[in-house]
Amino acid sequence: QENIYISDFGGHNLLIYNKNLNLIKNVNPNNEDILKNPHSVDFDHKENMYITDFGNKKVQKFSKEGKFIKTIIDEKYLKGPATSYFDKYENLYVSDYGSNALLKFSKDGLFIGWIGAKQDGTLTEGWEKNLNEASISNLPGGFDRLHMARVDLEGNIYVADTWNNRIQKFSKDGLFIGWIGAKQDG
């Protein structure tokens, strides 16, 4: 529909504009506790919105009209989610900035696994089922405040690893493939 969706992090709203920049909808217009620091939005095939809510540590489902439907994922799994994104199979990848882990869920919020560095310094070898605390890591395959993930048509996953100044690539099975970015020597 050529609409523009803006996550108003500080204003605690999701603003929807048409292509002529006229405000169509303000999701959470009274600054209720439904949204607290929304950071991103993605859509399922029915155009429902999935808003990644950093402040509430949730991914929440809204109708395309902006009506709250339900919380899909909550603080049981999330410490500070930055973004969430659907692949072509409607798996939902959540870049959890607060826990330094990439988490994978079904579109209904069923936990599939996570990748990143474990508390003991080792790295996950594919989608880890046990929800152990993730840890900051500069090792390839670990993250330091990841921000976003996207999946290509072959299922490869690309992760913006913010504080490590790199993009990391993983297989669809969550196995580390490689990285590109800045080295410590510049």
C-alpha positions as CSV (number, residue, x, y, z in Angstrom):
1,Q,0.0,0.0,0.0
2,E,3.1,2.2,-0.1
3,N,2.7,3.2,3.5
4,I,5.6,4.3,5.7
5,Y,6.0,2.8,9.2
6,I,8.1,4.7,11.7
7,S,9.1,3.2,15.1
8,D,9.0,6.2,17.4
9,F,11.4,4.8,20.0
10,G,11.3,7.8,22.4
11,G,7.6,8.6,21.8
12,H,6.5,5.0,22.4
13,N,4.4,4.9,19.2
14,L,4.4,3.2,15.8
15,L,3.4,5.9,13.3
16,I,1.9,4.9,9.9
17,Y,1.9,7.4,7.0
18,N,0.6,7.1,3.5
19,K,2.8,7.8,0.5
20,N,1.8,11.5,0.6
21,L,3.2,11.7,4.2
22,N,-0.3,12.1,5.8
23,L,-0.6,10.4,9.2
24,I,-2.9,7.4,8.9
25,K,-2.5,5.8,12.3
26,N,-0.7,6.2,15.6
27,V,-0.4,2.8,17.2
28,N,-0.4,3.4,21.0
29,P,-1.7,7.0,20.7
30,N,-2.1,7.6,24.5
31,N,1.4,6.3,25.3
32,E,-0.2,3.4,27.1
33,D,2.1,0.6,28.3
34,I,1.3,-1.5,25.2
35,L,4.4,-0.1,23.5
36,K,7.6,1.1,25.3
37,N,10.4,2.0,22.9
38,P,9.2,0.2,19.8
39,H,12.3,-0.4,17.6
40,S,11.1,-2.2,14.4
41,V,8.2,-3.7,12.6
42,D,7.8,-6.6,10.2
43,F,4.7,-8.2,8.6
44,D,3.3,-11.7,8.1
45,H,1.7,-12.8,4.8
46,K,-1.7,-11.5,6.1
47,E,-0.2,-8.0,6.7
48,N,-0.4,-8.3,10.5
49,M,2.3,-6.2,12.1
50,Y,4.9,-7.7,14.5
51,I,6.4,-4.8,16.6
52,T,9.7,-5.4,18.3
53,D,9.4,-3.5,21.6
54,F,12.7,-2.9,23.2
55,G,11.4,-1.3,26.4
56,N,8.9,-4.0,27.2
57,K,11.2,-6.8,26.0
58,K,8.5,-8.2,23.7
59,V,7.5,-8.9,20.1
60,Q,3.8,-8.0,19.8
61,K,1.3,-8.8,17.1
62,F,-1.1,-6.1,15.8
63,S,-3.7,-6.2,13.0
64,K,-2.9,-4.3,9.9
65,E,-5.2,-1.6,11.2
66,G,-3.1,-1.3,14.3
67,K,-5.2,-3.2,16.8
68,F,-3.3,-5.1,19.5
69,I,-3.8,-8.9,19.1
70,K,-1.3,-10.5,21.5
71,T,2.2,-10.8,22.7
72,I,4.1,-13.4,20.7
73,I,7.4,-13.4,22.6
74,D,8.2,-11.9,26.0
75,E,10.9,-11.3,28.6
76,K,11.2,-15.1,29.2
77,Y,13.3,-15.1,26.1
78,L,14.2,-11.4,25.4
79,K,16.5,-9.0,27.3
80,G,16.3,-6.1,24.9
81,P,15.2,-6.9,21.3
82,A,16.3,-4.5,18.6
83,T,14.6,-6.0,15.5
84,S,12.6,-9.0,14.4
85,Y,12.3,-10.3,10.8
86,F,10.4,-13.0,9.0
87,D,12.0,-15.2,6.4
88,K,10.1,-16.7,3.5
89,Y,8.9,-19.6,5.6
90,E,7.6,-17.2,8.3
91,N,10.3,-18.1,10.9
92,L,10.8,-15.0,13.0
93,Y,14.5,-14.0,13.8
94,V,14.9,-11.7,16.7
95,S,18.1,-9.8,17.2
96,D,18.3,-9.5,20.9
97,Y,20.7,-6.6,21.5
98,G,20.4,-7.0,25.3
99,S,21.4,-10.6,25.4
100,N,23.8,-10.7,22.4
101,A,22.0,-13.6,20.8
102,L,20.0,-14.2,17.6
103,L,16.9,-16.1,18.5
104,K,14.7,-18.1,16.1
105,F,10.9,-18.6,16.6
106,S,8.0,-19.8,14.6
107,K,5.5,-17.1,13.6
108,D,3.4,-18.1,16.6
109,G,6.3,-17.6,19.0
110,L,7.4,-21.2,19.5
111,F,11.1,-21.1,20.4
112,I,13.3,-22.9,17.9
113,G,16.8,-22.0,19.1
114,W,19.5,-19.3,19.4
115,I,23.0,-18.7,18.2
116,G,25.9,-16.7,19.7
117,A,28.4,-17.1,22.5
118,K,27.7,-19.0,25.7
119,Q,28.6,-17.8,29.2
120,D,31.5,-20.2,29.3
121,G,33.0,-18.5,26.2
122,T,32.2,-21.3,23.8
123,L,30.1,-20.7,20.7
124,T,26.8,-22.4,19.7
125,E,27.2,-25.0,16.9
126,G,23.9,-24.4,15.1
127,W,20.6,-23.6,16.7
128,E,21.0,-24.2,20.5
129,K,17.8,-25.5,22.1
130,N,18.8,-24.8,25.7
131,L,18.2,-21.1,26.5
132,N,21.4,-20.5,28.3
133,E,22.5,-16.9,28.9
134,A,24.4,-15.6,26.0
135,S,27.5,-13.6,26.4
136,I,29.3,-10.7,24.6
137,S,32.0,-12.0,22.3
138,N,34.3,-10.7,19.6
139,L,35.0,-14.2,18.4
140,P,33.6,-15.1,14.9
141,G,30.1,-16.6,15.6
142,G,29.6,-14.5,18.7
143,F,28.1,-11.0,19.0
144,D,28.5,-7.7,20.7
145,R,25.1,-6.0,20.6
146,L,23.8,-7.4,17.4
147,H,21.2,-5.1,15.8
148,M,19.6,-6.8,12.8
149,A,19.4,-10.1,10.8
150,R,18.1,-10.8,7.3
151,V,17.8,-14.1,5.5
152,D,18.5,-14.6,1.8
153,L,16.6,-16.9,-0.6
154,E,18.9,-19.8,0.1
155,G,18.3,-19.5,3.9
156,N,21.7,-17.9,4.7
157,I,21.5,-15.5,7.6
158,Y,23.3,-12.1,7.7
159,V,23.7,-10.5,11.1
160,A,24.7,-6.8,11.8
161,D,27.0,-7.3,14.7
162,T,27.1,-3.7,15.8
163,W,29.9,-3.2,18.3
164,N,32.1,-5.8,16.5
165,N,31.9,-3.6,13.3
166,R,31.0,-6.5,11.1
167,I,28.4,-8.5,9.2
168,Q,28.4,-12.2,10.0
169,K,27.0,-14.9,7.8
170,F,25.4,-18.2,9.1
171,S,23.9,-21.1,7.3
172,K,20.1,-21.9,7.7
173,D,21.2,-24.4,10.3
174,G,22.8,-21.6,12.4
175,L,26.4,-22.6,11.6
176,F,29.0,-19.8,11.2
177,I,30.2,-19.3,7.6
178,G,32.2,-16.1,7.7
179,W,32.3,-12.3,8.3
180,I,33.2,-9.0,6.6
181,G,34.0,-5.8,8.4
182,A,36.6,-3.8,10.2
183,K,39.6,-5.5,11.9
184,Q,41.1,-4.1,15.1
185,D,44.0,-2.6,13.2
186,G,41.6,-0.5,11.1
